[in-house]
Amino acid sequence: MKVIVNIKTEKEIKENAQKLAKELGVSLSDVLNASLRNFIRMREVRFSNSFRMTKELEDLLMKVEKDIKNKKNISKGFSSFSEADKYLDSL
């Protein structure tokens, strides 16, 4: 038997969640049901204010690390702004 659960959330949160769910091909009800099932199965809720990198940031950092390893796209150190400015003007 299915029941209705009413929750209060901000309008923007609901709209963004519905939009993302639609992009993934599921309903917001499916997302909430999956979250509730996971809560029951794991018997925990996690809240965190720790930093988590996005996939885009991870990809960018991997590219930067590759450039550093290959000594590519790296400029020398500068001791003053004018020295850096001259270097950039020379490029």
DAFENWO-V309493 format. One record per residue. PHI is phi in whole degrees, -180 to 180 (NA if undefined). PSI is psi as a letter, one per 20 degrees, with the letter a starting at -180 (* if undefined). D_LAST is the distance of its C-alpha to the last C-alpha in whole Angstrom. Layout:
phi->[PHI PHI]
psi->[PSI PSI]
d_last->[D_LAST D_LAST]
This chain:
phi->[NA -95 -128 -100 -115 -100 -127 -109 -149 -72 -56 -63 -63 -60 -65 -65 -66 -63 -62 -66 -59 -62 -61 -85 81 -131 -94 -63 -61 -62 -64 -67 -64 -63 -64 -66 -62 -64 -60 -67 -66 -88 57 -155 -129 -110 -123 -148 -113 -77 -71 -127 -74 -81 -59 -63 -67 -59 -62 -64 -65 -63 -65 -63 -62 -64 -62 -62 -61 -91 51 -118 59 -124 -101 -73 -77 -124 -98 -152 -65 -64 -65 -66 -62 -62 -61 -65 -65 -78 -77]
psi->[p q r p p p q p r q g h g g g h g g g g g g h i k r r h g g g h g g g g g h g g g i k q p p p q j q p p q r h g g g g g h h g g h g g g h j l q k p r r q q i r g h g g g g g h h i *]
d_last->[70 67 67 64 62 61 58 56 52 50 50 46 46 49 47 44 46 48 45 43 47 47 44 45 48 51 52 52 55 54 51 54 56 54 53 57 58 55 56 60 59 56 58 55 53 49 48 45 42 40 36 36 33 33 32 29 27 29 27 24 24 25 22 20 23 22 19 20 22 20 17 15 12 13 11 13 15 15 18 18 16 15 13 11 10 9 7 5 6 4 0]
